Amino acid sequence: MTDIIQLLPDAIANQIAAGEVVQRPASVVKELLENAIDAGSNEIKLIVKDAGKSLIQVIDNGCGMSETDARMCFERHATSKIRQAKDLFAIRTMGFRGEAMASIAAIAHVELKTRRHADELGIRINIEGSEVKSQEACQCAAGTSISVKNLFYNVPARRNFLKSNSVEMRHIMDEFQRVAIAYPEIFFSLHHNGSEVFHLQTGNLRQRIVGIFGTTWNKRLVPVNEETDILKITGYVGKPEFAKKTRGEQLFFVNQRFIKSGYLNHAIMGAYEDLLAKDSFPFYVVFLDIDPSKIDINVHPTKQEIKFDDERLVYNYLKVAIRHALGQYNITPTLDFDQQVNFSQYNPNKANPDKPVQTISKTAAKSDLPGIPKKANPLEQSNLQNWDKLYEGLEQFDESPEPAESMTIKSKWSEGNDQELSGELAKKQRAPYQIHSKYIVSQIKSGFLLIDQQAAHERILYERFLATLEQQQSSTQKQLFPKTITVTPADAEVIKSIGAQINALGFDLQEFGNNTFVIHGVPADLPQGIDEQQVIEKLLEQYKGNLELKLDIHDNIARSMARSSSIKRGQKMNATEMQELIDQLFACSIPYKSPNGKNCFITFELEDLAKQFEG
């Protein structure tokens, strides 16, 4: 029997390695930026076309390479960062494996131009699929320029797995932002399809954060600075009132390398205990500086996971440092025994106490909730008729004669008011009512329904917005005083990509330049009193969170808009508004579930309730 085990050719081995190192265009961006930093650059320029599918180019002014090094850098496991195994535990550079350039060259057309500062001429190398096509001397600036074109041209299956340009560009921006935040002393710029997205001058960490996320973040940051014998913790965390409902800007860096760690995130969330609303996530950019011998970064191809010698010690130090920073700047709550607390005047808008509590207007309640159109289709009419059967006979059931003897529990609060109270109870006996301003109780013949007001309203709005997008039938209420909204460069790119769909919902949102947009109009049926700027910001937040769900763009925007403009838990509603909500929910084509899969209501049967009281 002949031997069957053989060595793979380098080209195939490189393609296999590329499957781990290069997963999408953002992976190439990360590797090239890290190489530019390791080369000692203080100016780095990133140029991208078609979200990296056509071109990714990184230009730096670093040390450059000799002709031999330029050729060697495309060989597997060729690196200048380590010489022996023990060097893995003393790494201060971003790269060290020597796999990135070989992997990239295996699945793309690569052009390298490089020149050392002391040389008069540079070298240009063209490679396609690991094969060197040309190598020659050339005139070029000192430093290195690497162009990666036609990514995955020879791996069509991998190219087919790439997502839309907006999704891929968002991943590129994430990688760019992580590297730029880690090195605020380096100038960075990002150009996409001929327009400059980021222009980040050198400065300190706070200036870099503001440059990336916007000027509004300057007043939201709380500095963190703690040093121990084991590690040093620096960076910034966000004030609790600016926490978001989705995970957004939460960045950990260990020795200036971005990492992902649910364990360390748990430590920070513990530091914010009792300071955040439920399901809210704070902003943080935290740097841990630790002896490289105390960590292992060689545990994952992307180098975004590391192991600590003593994780529990790092966890406790981090939690205490964040808690101390919040307390030092008077963020943590204090007890004020002189303060008068009136729970009846609770306002859920803690961040903006002057803003009125949002409710459904009486006008909308009498006509239409901001839900589905007045004219229901046959399926919706059928649904409504079927649900009406649940209520058949309820009026007769409620008006049955009272027993001859009844027991009444009295207190000093009810003395003298028996007749008045019984009359009020009789009127409200069948009317829906709220529990904790979150749930609505509605009687049916067999028992009662417990309705989640937010989930129900999201279902109503979702079906309406989806129909509006598909039918292109929306009405706009022009603003007497247009509002401007300034967003981060990354969010500005998202708005540009979905601007047509946002306006199709009834908004009149126009670009004003410099990451600023003007709201000239809003959907005519948007609830009164709602802040249209917050709706746009929440719409963006939800939309970005849904990108990985592979949703149709209309479906994504309808979900995001429904989530951002729905009635929230904690909002009070009167009986008329609650009944309108119930009626429109059961006129929906799918009234059972909210767009994100939560139950809109739960049915409780009288027989099941009776069993709960049996001894």
N, C-alpha and C positions, 0 to 999 in steps of 0.2 A: 504494500500500500504506500502510495507516494505521500510526501509531507504536504500538509494543507495550511499550515501557519506561515504567513509571510509578512514582511514589513510593508506598511502602506506607503505609497509615494507621498512626497512632501506636499504636493498640491492637495491631495485628498485629506491628509492629516490636518493641513491648515484650514480646510473647509469645515472639518469636524470641530476644531478648536473655535472657529468663528461662530459656530452655533451657540457656544457658551458666552463668548466675549462680546459679540456683536449681535444683539437681538433686534435692534431697530436703529434708525438714524441717530437717535439720542445717544446710543452707546458709542458711536463713532465720535460724536461731539465731546463726550466725556473723556475718552482716551486721548484725543488730540489736544484738548485744553490742558489736561494733566501733564502731557509731554512738554507743552510750551512752558508751563510753570517750572517743571524740573530743569528746563534749559536756562533758567535764570532770567526770564523775560520780565520787563516792566510795562510792556504794551502788547496786548493781545487782541486781535481782530477776528471775529467769527462771521463768515459769509455763508448764507444758506439760500438755496433755491428749491421751490416746491417741497418745503418741509424736509429737506435733506435727501429727497429721493433722486434729484438731479445733480445737486452739488452740495458738498460740505467743504469749506475751505477755512483753514486756520493759519493766520499770518502772525508771526511773533518776531521780536527783536532780540532773541536769546543768543546763546553762544554759537549756534550753528554747528555744522558737522564737516568733517573732512570727507574726501571722496570714499575712502575705505569705510568709515563709519556710516555714511549715507547708504552704501550698498548693504552693509551688515545689519542695519536696523530692520530690514525686512525678513531676516532669517528668524526661524523659531528659536525662542529662548535666548535670543541675543539681547543683552542688557548691560548698561553701564552702572546699574544701581547696586548690585550685589555681586560678591565673588565666591562666597561659601555659605553653607547652610545656616551658620550662626548669625549671619547678617540679616536673616529674616526677622530677628528679634531686636534689631537696632535700626529699623527703617524710619527715615524721616521724609523720604521722597514719596510722591504720589504713585508712581509706577515702580514695578520691580520684577515682574515675571518675564517680560520680553516676549509676550504673546500678541499684544494688541496690533502692532504694525503688520505682522505676518498674517494675522487673521483678516485684517481689513483688505490687505492686498490680494487675498485669495478670493474675494467676492465683489471686487469693484475695480474700476479704472483709477489708478492712483498716479498723481504727478507730484514729485518732490523737488523743490528748489531750496538749496541751502548754501550758506557761505559763512565761514568764520570771520570775525572782525579783522583778523590779521591778514586774511587772504585777499588777493585782488579779484580772483574769479571764483564763482561758485560752481555747483554741480547740479545737473537736472537729470532725474531718473523717471522713466515712465514704465509702469508695471500694469499688466492686465492678467487677472487670475493667477497670481503668483509668478507669472512669466515676465522677465525683464525685456521690454520691447526696445528701449534705447537708453543710453547713458552718455552724457556729453557735458563739456564745460559750458558755462553760461554767465551772463551778467545778471546779478540780482542783488537785492539789498542784504545787508548783514542780518543773519537770523535764519529762520526757516519758514517756508510756505508749503503746506501740504493740501492738495486738492483731491477730494474723493468724489468721483463721478459715477453715475449709474450703479448705485448700490444694489447688490443682489442680482446683477444682470445675468449671472450664470447659475443662480439658484432661484428659479421662478416661483417655486412653491413658497419659499420664504418671503419673496416680494409680495405674493398674493395675500400673505397674512398681515401685511402692513395695514394700518387703519387710515382713516381720512386725513387729509393734510392738517386740518385743525387739531386733531388728536395728536398726530406725530409732532406738530410744531409745539404743542403744549409740553410734551415730554422734553423736547430740545430746550425750551425755555427753562424748565425745571432744572436740568443739568447745568445750563449756563448760569442760572441764579445761584445754585449751590457753590459752584467754583468761584464765582465773583464775590460772594459773601465771605468765603473762607480767606480771600486775599484782597482786602480793601486797599492795600498799598499798590496794587497793580491796576493800570488802566485797562478797561474792557469795553468793547463795542460789539453789537450784534446787528447784522443787516439781513433782512429777509426780503427776497424778490425785489431788490433795489432800494428798499426804504430802511432807514435806520430805526431800529426798535429800542435799543439801549445805547446810551453814551455815558459811561460811568467813569468819572474822573477819580483820580487817586484821593484817598482821604482816610478817615477812621471808620470803624465798624458802624457807628450810628449813621454817618453820612451815606455809607453804602446801603444800609437797610432802607433809608429814606429814598435814595436814588432808585432802588428797585421796586419798592412797594408803594411809594408815593409820599408826598409831604404830610398828609394827614397822620401818618404813623409817628411823626416826631413827638407829638404830645401823648402818644399811647404807650411809650416804652418805659420800662423800669429797669435800670442797670443792675446786673448781677456781677459781683466780684468777690470771690472767696479763694483763699489759698491755704492749703494744708500741707502736711509732710508727704502725702501720697499723691495729690493731684491739685491742679489749679482750675477753678471754675469761673469763666467770664462769659459775658454776653448780655442779652436783653430778653425780658419777658414782657408780655402785654398786660395792660390793666384789665381786670376781670370784666368790666362793663363793655369792653370791646371784643369779647369772645364771640366766636361764630358758631353756627349750628352744624357746620361741616368741618372736617379736618382740613386745614389749609396750610398756613405757614408755620410749620413745626419742624425745626431743623436742629439736629445734633451733629457736632463735629468733634472727633477725637484726633488730636494732633493735626488739626486743620483738614482732616479727611471726613467727608460726609458719611454718616452711618444711619442705619435704621435699627431702632431698638424699642420694642414694646415694653420691655422691662424698665428702661430709663424713662420712657413716657409715663409709665405708671407712677414713678417717683414724683414727676412734676405735677401730675394730676392730683396726687396726694397733698402736695404743697398748696394747691388751690382749694383744698377741701373747705366746704361751706362758703366759698367765695363765688362760685359759678352756678348759674342756672343749670337745671338738668339737661343733659345731652348738649352741653356747650363745650367748645374746645378753645383753649387760649393760644395766643401767638407766643412763640419762643424761638430764639436763635441762641443756642448754648454751646460754648466751646469747653471741652475738657482737655487739659494738657497733662499727659501722664507719661511716665518712663516707658519707652517702647518695649522694654523687656517685661513689663507687667501686662502686656496685651498680645493677642495673636490675631493679625489681620489676614492671614493666609487661610481663610476658611470658606471663601466663596469667590467665584470668578469675578463678580462685580466689585469685590472688596468693600461692600456696604454692610457687611456683618462682621463683628469682631467678638473676641472672647476676652474677658477680664480675669485676672488672677483671683480677685476677690470682688465679685459682683455686688454682694450685699453691702460692703463698705462703700463702694461708689454710689449705690442707690441711696444710702442714708446721708452721705455728704451732699448729694445733689438735692435731695428733698429739703434738708435743713438750709442750704444756701438759697434756694428759691423762696422758702418761707421767710427767711431773714430779710431778703431783698424787698419782699412785699410789705413786711412789717416796718422796715426802716423808712419806707416812703409812704407810710400811713395808708396802705392799701387794705391791710387786714382789719376786720371790724372791731370796734370798741364798744363797750357797754355805756349807755347814757341813761341813767335812771331818772333824769329830769324830763326825758323826751316823752311826749304824749303819743300813744299809739292808738289809732282808730282803724280797726280792721275793715270797717265798712267803706273806707275811702281808699281801698287798695287800688293801686294803678300798676298794671303789668309792665308799663313802659318805664322801667327803672332808669334806663340810660337817658331818657328824655321825659322827665316828670311833667313838663308843661304840656306835653302832647296829650290830647284827649284820648280816653279809652276807645278803641275802635269797636263799633257795633254795626250791625246791619241797619241802615236807615229805615225809618218807618215808610218812606216813600217806596223804597225798594221792596219792603215787606209786603206792601199792598199790591204792588205790580209784579215785580220779578226780583228774586234774589239774584245776585250776580252768578247765575248758574247756567241752566240750559235755556234754549229759546222757548218762547211761549208755546209755539206750535210743536207738539210732540209727534214723533213718527209713530206708525202703527205698532212697532215693537214696544215703544215707551208707553203708549196708551194701554197695551195689553198688560204690561208690568203693573201699571197703576191700578187697573181694574182688579188684578189678582191680589194686590196688596189691600185694596179696599175690602175684600172679603174677610180679611182678618178682623176688621172693625164691625162687621155686620152683627147686629143684635147687641152691641155694647151699650147703646143708649137704654134699651129696655132692661138690660142687666143691671145697669147703674141705678135705674129708677125703681128697683124692687122695693116693696114695703119694708120698713125697719122692723126688727124683732120687737116683741111686746116689752121685753125687759132689756135694758142695755146698761153697761157699766161705763162710767165716765171717770177718768182720772183728772182730778182738779188740782189746781195750785193757786197761790195768791195772785198769779199773773192773769188767771182766766176768770176769777170771780167777777160776776156782774157783766161778763162779756159773752156768755154762752150763746145767746141768740145771734149776736153779731158774728161770732166766729163760725158758727154752724152755717150761716148764710154764705160766708165767704168760701168755706170749704166745699159747699154744694156747687158753687159756681166753678171752682177750679178742679172739681173732682176728675173731669176728663181732660183738662188742659194739660199739655206737656209742661214739664218743669225741669230745671237744671239741678245737677249735683256738683258742688264745688266748681261751678262755672266751667266744667269740662265735658260733662255727659248730660244727655237729655233723656228723661224717662217719659215714655209714651205708652198708654194703655192700649191693649188689643183684647179681643174676645177671650183668647186662651191664656192671657197673662199680661206681660208687658215687654216692651223693647227698651234696651239700654243702648243709646246711640252716641258714638264718639263724634262730637260736633266738628272737630277739625278734619277727621278722616272723611266724614260725610261730605263736608263742603269741598274738600279736595276732589272727591269723585265728581261732584256736580260741575266744578270749574274745569276739571280735566276734560270731560266730555264736551263741554261747551267750547273750550279753546281748541281742541282737536278738530271739531266741526268747523270752527272759524278758519283755521289754517287750511283745511282741505277744500273748503268752499270759497275761500277768499272773500268772505262777506263780513266786514267789520266796520264799525263806526268809531270815529275819533272825536273826542272833546278837546278843542283847542284851548291851550292855556293862555290866560290873560297876561301872566308874567312867566315866560319860559324859564326853566331851571337848568343850570349847568351841572354836570356830574363829571368829576375827574377820577379816572381809574388807573390802575397800574398798567405799564406797557403790555404785559401779558394779557390782562383782561381787555385792553383796547383791541388787541388782535382777535380775541374771541368775539367781541361785539361786532367788529367788522365782518367776520365770517357768518354771523347769524343775524345781522342787522335787518335784512329783508324779511325774515320770519318774525322778528320782534315787531316790526312795523305792520306786518300782516295781522297781528293781534289787535291793532287799533292804536298803537303808539306812533308818535311822530318824533323819532329819534334821529338826529342828524350829527355827523361828525363835525367838530369845531377845530380840530388840530391839537397837537401836543397832548394826546391821550385824554382829551376833553370832548364831551358830547353834550348837545343841548336837547332837552325834552320840550318840544313845542306842543305836544298833545298826548293824551292818554286815552285808553279805551273808554268809551262812553259809559259802559256798565261797570267800571271799576268802583268798588265801594267808596262811599263818601268818607272823607277824613283820612284816607290812607295816604301815606307818604310815597309818592311815585318814585322818588329817588331810591328809597329802601326797597321798593318792589324790584327795580332794575338790578340793584346790588344783590338781592337775594336770588333773583332769577339767574344771574351769572354764577353765583355760588352753587346753586342746585344743578345748573346745566353742566358745569365742570365736574361735579361729583357723579353725574350720570354718564359721562363720556365712555367709561369703561364697560358700560352695560350693553354696548353695541345696539343702541336704540336708533330708530329712524329719527331724523332731525326734528320732524314735526312732533313725534311722540315725546322726545326729550324736552322740547320747549314747552309743550302743553303740560307735561308733568311739573317742570320747573316753575312755570307761571302759576299753576294751581297751588303749588306748595308755598310760593312766596306771597300770594295775595289772599289766601284762605283765612277763615276765622280761626284764631288761635285758641288753644286751651287757656282758660283763665278769663275769657271775655264773657261778659254778662249779656244775656239775650232776654227779650220779653216773650210772652206766650205767642204773640202773632208771628214774631220772627222765627221762633222755634218751629211752629207749625208749617211755615213756608219752607223751611229747611227740610222738614220731613217729607212734605209733598214733592218737592223737587228731587229729593234723593230717590224716592220710589218711582219717579218718572224716568230715571236713568236706565240705560240699557243694561248696565251691570251695577246694581245698587249695593251688592254685598261687600265689595272690597274697594279700598282706596287704590290709587294708581301704584303705590309702592307695596301693595299686598296686605295691608292691615285690614282687619274687620271694621266695617262701618257701623255695625250694630250687632247686638247679641240678643237672642230671644230667651225669655224666662217663662216657663210654663207654670201655671198655678199648681198642677199636680206635683211638680218637682219642688216647688216652694213648700208645699204642705209636708213633704217628706223631711225637709230640713228641720221642722219643728217637732217631729216625732221623737219620743224619748228612746 
